[in-house]
C-alpha cells in the first residue's frame, strides 16, 4: 500500500507518461496537480477523499503532484503535456488553474491543445468553476472528469510590467483586473480564505470601496485611438463570474471570442456603497457609472502605473496589452455559460 501511495504522490517525471489519444476518458494517462494550500488548506484536508474518488474512477494508474512552492504546478503541467498526458486535473481554485494553464501553454498553444484540463474546485477563488457551471458537490465534479467530451474555451493573454519594470506576460482563464480589482486581490488576507471566497473577496472589496482612488487611465480598444478618463479600474471578463461569486461582467461567455470589459468610472463613497451589493447579481451594469465594451484586444496605460492581476493572482503594473486567443483550451469539466 505504501509503495502505491509513494508512486501516486510523486511529481511527474519527464518522459514517464506514454502518448495517448483523446477518444475517451480512458484513452490516455491522467495527471493530477493538487495545491494543498488552496482555500487556506481546504484542498489538503480533502486530499484523501479526492484521491480515493480518483482511484474509484480511474484506477491506480494516474500520477499526482502535490505542489510545494510557487511555480510548481506550472512546471508539472508543462512536463505532463510534453510527455503526452491526455488529461491534467487541477485540484484547487482559480490560482491553481492559472498556474496550470500557463504551464500548458508555455511551449506552444498547439501542443497544449492535445491535452484537456479537468477541474476539482476547492479554492478560495472559484470564478472559472462557477462560469463553467460545475456542481458544488465534490463527487459531482469527479464524475464530470470521466465524461468522454470536452468543451473549448477562450483564453486571455496579458503583457505587463513586473515590479522591477521588466516586460512579463501571462495567460488567464477567467478574468483580468486593472486598478481597483487588482487592489482587492492584493487585500485578500490568507487567513480569510478559510471562510470561503465570498467572505474573503467581499471583505477586501468593501475595504477598497472606502480607500481606492481613481486614476487617469488611457484605454485603447482594438488598436483605435486611446481615451483617457478618471477610472477606478477595469475588469476584463472572459467568464461571467469571478472570485467570490461577483458578476462584474454578467454578459461574458467563455466561448464567444471576445472579452466583456467593464469600465468603472469614478464615483463618491455613497454611490460605491449602493453599487457594491449589485455586483453579485450583475445589476450594477445598469448604472451610468459603469460601461461595458466587447473587444478581443485592448491596451491600458496610466501615469503613475496602476496594478494588474489575473485569475486572482497579483501580477504587476501597467502599461499592459490584453488579447484573446479563441478556443485555446479544452475543459473536461462542465460547459460554458449559456451553452
Secondary structure, 3 states (H helix, E strand, C coil): CHHHHHHHHCCCCCCCCCCCCCCCCCCCCEEEEECCCHHHHHHHHCHHHHHHHHHHHHCCCCEEEECCCCCHHHHHHHHHHHCCCCEEEEEECHHHHHHHHHHHCCCCHHHHCCCEEEEEECCCCCHHHHHHCCCCCHHHHHHHHCCCCCEEEEEEEEEEECCCCCEEEEEECCEEEEEHHHHHHHHCCHHHHHHCHHHHHHHHHHHHHHHCCCEEEEEEECCCCCEEEEEEEEEEECCCCEHHHECCCCCCCCCCCCEEEEEEECCCHHHHHHHHHHHHCCHHHHCCCEEEEEECEEEEEECCCCEEEECCEEEEEEEEEEEEEEEEEEECCCCCCCC
